[in-house]
Amino acid sequence: MSTLAGSRQLTELQVLLQKRFDTMLSALMPEFAEKAKASDALVLPDSDLFQLLYSTVLEQSARTPERELHKLKRRAENLSAFYKQIEQLGGVIKAVDVAEILGISRQAVNLRVKGNKLIAFKKNSDHVFPLFQFKEGGLLPHFETVMKALHSGIGPVARISFLTTPLHGKGKTPLDIMREDTSSEDIALMLRAAKQMGEQIAD
């Protein structure tokens, strides 16, 4: 018989509930016939996958307004694209890994997150850190200065978007500039752009 939490046996009602879940999921499988859609669903964290499944169930029932369905599907697609982008940039690490790279305590890592000195976001109820912000032995050059220039109200997704979008008039992104530690002109342009973005949010 199946087990729950890896140790205790399922009760009779839990077994029946699990069978119902299996039936529901089987009914949703035709919605994931496209390879791309199934592939995108596989990379989502559990909580976001549940939201995707929920939106798919709603879509199957003809009772949900089209606007709500579009909103749910768009959110799931955006999340999938976001996680793909993070993987392409090197993936994520956990707080314990960050503490080791920076030579600080876990508590100090948390304080840096709260102070917007590091980029972190929640995945499966745990904070993870995009690896791209680090180099061997520490942070990328000028990283904390850029984070400070951005407004505190700018969230991790917007911060990542800023770092990975080419600057106006340049073919380079802020991330490229920090990785290459290029000319003072590029660095000044990057910091001005960060400050301008922060001022727009503040206004």
N, C-alpha and C positions, 0 to 999 in steps of 0.2 A: 504494500500500500504506500501511497505518497506520504511525504513527511512535510511538516511545517516548521520553518526555522531550523531545518536540518536535524531535529532531535525528536520532538514529540509527534505522535501520530495525529492525523486529521480526524476530527469527529465526523459523524455521519452527515451532519448538516454542512460541514465544511467540504466534504467530498462532493456533495450535491452542488454546492456553490461553485466549486472548482470546475465541475462538469459544465455548469452554465457558462462560466467564463470561457471554457474551451469552445463551446458552441458559438458564443458571441464572436470570438476571435476568428473562428473558421468562416463565419459569415462575412467578416471584414476582409479576408484575404483577396477576394477578387479586386478590391479597391487598390491593392498593391501589386497588381499584375505587371505594371511597368517596372523594369529593372531599376531605373533611376529613382523612382519613388520609394521602392523597397530599400535601396541602398541608403537614401537620405534618412529614412526612418531608423535604420540600424545604428547610426552614429549619434542619435539624440540621447540625452540623459533620460533616465526612467521617468522623471516627472514630466518632461516635455513630450516624451513618447505617449504617455497617458493622455496628455492634452490633444495630441494629434489623433489618437484613437477616438477620443471623445468627439472631436470635430467631424471625424469620418462617420461616426454613428449618427450624428445630427444630420449630416448631409444625406445619409441613406433614408432618414425619416423625412417626409415631405412637410414637416411642420415648422422648420426653422427658417426665419427670414433670410433672404439671400445675402443681405448686408452682414448679418452675424456670421454666416458661413464663410464669407469672403474674408472677414476679419480674422477668424480662427485659422483659416488655411494660410493666410498671409503671415501670421505670427509664426506658425510652425515652419514655413518656408524660410523666413528670415533667420530663425534660430538655427536651422540646418545649415544655411549659408555661413552664418557666423562661426559655428563650430568647425566647418570645413576650412574656413580662412585661418583659424587658430592652428589647426593641424598643419596647414601648409607653411605656417610661420615657425614651426618647430614644436607645436604641442604645448602642453601645460605640465607644471610640476606642483608639488604640494608644499605647504608651509614649512615642513621639516626640511625639505630640500633647499628652500630659500634661506632658512636659518643657517644651513651649512655653507652655502655659497657666500653669504654675507658675513659669516662669522659672528652672528648675533643670536639671541634667544628667540624662542617662538613668540614670547610676549612682545619682544621688540618688533618682530615681523608684523604682528597684529596692529601695533601702534603706527607703524609706517603705512599700513593699509588705511587706517582711519585718518591719517594725516595726508592721504592722497600722494604719498611718495612712491607707492608701488601700485601696479594694476593687478587687481584680483577680482574674480567673479565666482558666484556659486554654481557648482555643478554637482548634482545629486546630493544637495544639502551640505556640501563641503567646499571651502574656498580653495580655488586653484589659481595658479599664477602663470600667465603666458611666458614661455621660456625666452621669447625674443628680447625681453627687457634686460636680460643678464648677459654678461660675458664671463669668461673664466676669472674667478676671484672677485666678482662684484657686479655692479650695474654698468650699463652702457655709459659712455661719456655724455655728460650734460642731461642725463635722463631726469634726475631729480629737479633740475632747473626748469625743464620743460613741464614737468608735472606741477611745479609750483606756479608757473605762468598760466596754466589752465585754471579756470574757475572751479572752486570746490564742488559746485553743483553739477559739474560734468561727470557723468557716469562712466564706467569702464568701457562700455561699447562705443561711446562717442570718443573716448580717449584713444582707443585702438583705431577707430576710423581716422582720427586726425594723424596718428603716427604712420598710417599706411596709405595715405592719400598724397599724391605728388603736390608739392607746393606750387602756388601760382607763378608761372614763368620759369619753373624748374622741372626737369624730368625726374628729380629726386624726391623721395618721401622723407619726412623727418627721421624715420627709422634708418633709411639709407645714410643720411648725414651722420647720425650718431654711430652707426656701425663703422663708417669710414673715417670718422673724426676728421672731417674735411676742413675747408677754409673757414676763416673767421667770418667771411661774408655769408656763407651758407648757414653758419650757426646763428648769426644775427637775424637772418631772414626767418629761420625756423622759430626762434624765440619771439619775434614780432608776430608771426602768424599765430602762435600759441596764445599770446597775450590778447590779440584781437578776438580770437574765438572766446576767450574768457570774458572779455568786455561785452561781447554780444549776448552771452548768457546772462551776465549781470544786469544788462539793460532790460 
